[in-house]
Amino acid sequence: MTTASTNNRITLSRKGAGVARTGSPKRGPIRSHRWFTPWLLVGPAVLWVLVFSLWPFLNTVVLSFTNARPLREPQFVGFDQYVKLLGDEQFRYALLTCLIYVVVCVPLLTILPLLLAMLVEKKIPGITLFRTTFYFPVIASVVVVALIWSWLFDSKGIINQALQFMGVVDKPVAFLVDRWWLLACAILLTVWKGVGYYMVVYLAALGNVGKDLHEAAMLDGANAFQRFVNVTIPGVRGAMLLISVLIAVSAMRVFAELDVLSHGTGGPGGYDMSIVMLIRQAGSGLTGNLGYAAAVSVALFLLTLIPLVAIALLNREKKATS
């Protein structure tokens, strides 16, 4: 019995030594995923884009060539809706309103957030509170802000009462009735609400501007303005182009500010109506001209492509010269 147990121990020890020499036991081949696994992952996103983006876009383009109306079978009319669009005076007013929006908002929302970002970038006590305060309008609903704006600029609002109390004006200013005052109030609302968002974008871009460049410019005798022009702006040029395009596209698609401030009328005579407001007006109701609304939508899409193509060409030239 003693000899047999000794032989068993020797055999087990040899097997253990063999396992130690050879390492861990061999594993089977790694099974690769099925061919349809990637499609299962991207399938929901592709389906969402097809159903809620591509199909409505194609349907809008098709409707623009018809005289579609609610509860009536559409008929193909060719380019009649686009011919009507070119001769529509209301569309020209809406286009002018959006272009003024672009011309005013692009420089304001490109420069002011940069200056604000340079201010709050400094590491001083309490600066986090200021950053939060400047960003607070971004998270507020644009409809709620526009309602508050309408109360402020009403003929009996706080601003008119304050101006009359200080003797600046004798009678209330028609902020929400006059064509240009209404447009100015809407632009001011857009700038006030968007400056905090683009400030955050500039804060991220300013982090990539080396402090050694500013120090070298200071040693060369450059003042604050020269450092801003020759160091800061070149360092954030990419962010400036991106922000300019985003503002231009958003300005062409402006809706809530003008709609709430004008109570959906587009101001006196509809002169302050935006293109999106015109689309809603043309296509709403049982008598709405869905074909014409679709044609205006296609025109708005083409207009928003202009800044996107412009930035693509600028980036292409920049890569060619570099």
CORVEN-V437062 format. One record per helix or strand of 2 or more residues. SS is the DSSP state (hx for helix, st for strand). FROM is the first residue (numbers start at 0). TO is the last residue. If there is no record, write none. Layout:
SS&FROM&TO  SS&FROM&TO
//
This chain:
hx&1&21  hx&36&62  hx&79&85  hx&88&119  hx&126&138  hx&141&151  hx&157&164  hx&178&205  hx&210&218  hx&223&234  hx&236&251  hx&255&260  hx&267&269  hx&274&282  hx&289&320
//
